[in-house]
Amino acid sequence: MNNNPLLEGSRLPAFRRIQPEHVLPAVETLIAENRAGIAALLARGETPRWASIAEPLEEQEDRLDRAWSPVSHLHSVADNEALREAYSDCLPRLADHESEIGQNADLFRAYQAIAAGAEFRSLTGAQRKVVENALMDFRLSGVALDEAGRERYRKIQQSLSLLQTRFEENVLDATQGWTRHVTDASLLAGLPESARSLAAETARGRGLDGWLFTLEFPSYFPVLQYADSAELRREMYEAYVTRASERGPADWNNAEVMVQILALRRELAELLGFSTYAHLALEKRMARSPDEVLGFLRDLARRSRPVAETELAELRQFCRERFRIERLDAWDIPYYSEKLRQALYDFSEEELRPYFPAPAAVAGLFEVVHRLYGIRVVERSGVEVWHPDVRFFDVTDDTGQPRGSFYLDLYARQHKRGGAWMDDCVVRRRTRAGIQLPVAYLVCNFTPPVGGESALLTHDEVMTLFHEFGHGLHHMLTLVDHSPVSGINGVPWDAVELPSQFMENWCWDRSAIDLFSRHHQTGERLPDGLFDKLLRARNFQSGLQMVRQLEFALFDFRLHLEDRGTAAGDVQALLDEVRREVGVIEVPEWNRFQNSFSHIFAGGYAAGYYSYKWAEVLSADAFSKFEENGIFHRDTGRQFLHAILEQGGARDPMELFVEFRGRKPSIDALLRHSGIAGAEIAA
Ligand code: ZN
């Protein structure tokens, strides 16, 4: 096809011109070129060397990645039927191409020869890591299997890529397939102005009067937190936690999809000689064994469950005394928790919104990273984007050198997947023409601007912004020259949340908040009184939050570790068991949270949800060095930049952590920050 924007190799994707019909031809062309390229490399018959094998392979993989990245990105942020179809057409082809490379025995031998050759010792550390990772990937792609085994491996990978995408699409369809139209204003009692105007604007946008609530988080959650009507809360809670389940349209039900995904993962692991999928997943992680992961999670559960139980008892007592309520259902918990928070701290999340207009939060974030790492962030206009809300920025370092760029897409909208994430558009690497600079996508789903005013963010949303930007910095500030280990590439999954969770800490510091709080009308900084309340309320119900995360993590890990049969009921049974072990809040038996748990069924967190807590030990402990030296301590900031952010996946994360901290990580900072340690002593 002529004029296919995906084949132009331009530095940035031509988002305005990319059409669904470009996708398949581009992918097929590039796969065919890569296949021919590999055959030609191997046909040369020379002694394999870095420059004759690894370098050209990186080059061709980069071409394919750069063409595919905008497609998969658009599938997430600007979904439509035709794109979905084109995307799904490509998935099995891409999975197959990857398997084909991973199972190419000649290529495997070439990498073995590089690793064993005289040249190896003179390669850089990053190059050696690329070769070692490649050897591991060959093994994990089944290069050693017989023909039937390799064939089965390829089929499994193809099916998995389709099923995981189907899971995500079902969640999106189920989220968008439900709305609640309200015409009776009395139902809105208790809701803050921000939630009302968003619902009114959503209704207007669809030609309705009154208010329209959706299951997108900025619309859904305020109802749970503030709506006085228990009926409305229950209705929305039920719709939310039964998305993609048997209680909705059969087409969107993920029950069978989950079972098939789990069965295929199990088969894949066994095919490669691992006893379970969890064992396979740990091959490329910091954690060394399932026992280490389970021990870590259960230790945290043992410490935090008593705290959570006390918090729940406190909530129950408050409800009895203040509201004469004995029974608390799942859809009552956020509502009465918010009431308790207000009673204890005289403080509501909503009071902060006026101080966090999105533009000020974004500008403040840039100032924080300028002070920490010396980098500057400048907006660039005229770049092609996929939606008018999207902005584009360039990052330069303290010597004025360009380091990378990113797209920023902040607001929730239709046809956009929920949640927040960073993804790579272009990866840093050294090419013959010089350094190819990294480009990131930063995507959030914040409360959109209403009525032409700036969007006003909650403190939680500001933290999410800092979190995703932390991932972005890891991707953009890397100085590694080889794409398989530059940025977040090659970083073990359970270490990848270190830079992101680390950045959240600046949302709790007065001098940092002064840089990004600005009242949207008066321009005033966040007043001391309000800041003190925010701090005091910081660990409100932190035990309950902790056990909730542990419940997700244990469920995910045990699901991939234990052979629990093959029916949707077995998945439910395990979840119930985990809830009995670590949970404290009772959920209705029709709750189908697992049917929309995209992290583990569609994303990269399978047998890896524990990574959030695992990496939080690292991020909290890394931050404690700033607590000791000063929150904007220049040298400590530069040390973090050099030891962690610039190193990508080229070195072992434990080694890097020790280089920065001067010792191995300790769990103390995490316990202290989440209020668990102090509570334990007091109890
Ligand atoms: Zn993250």
Residues whose N, C-alpha, C, O or C-beta is under 5 A from the ligand:
A	BS01	ZN	E497 S500
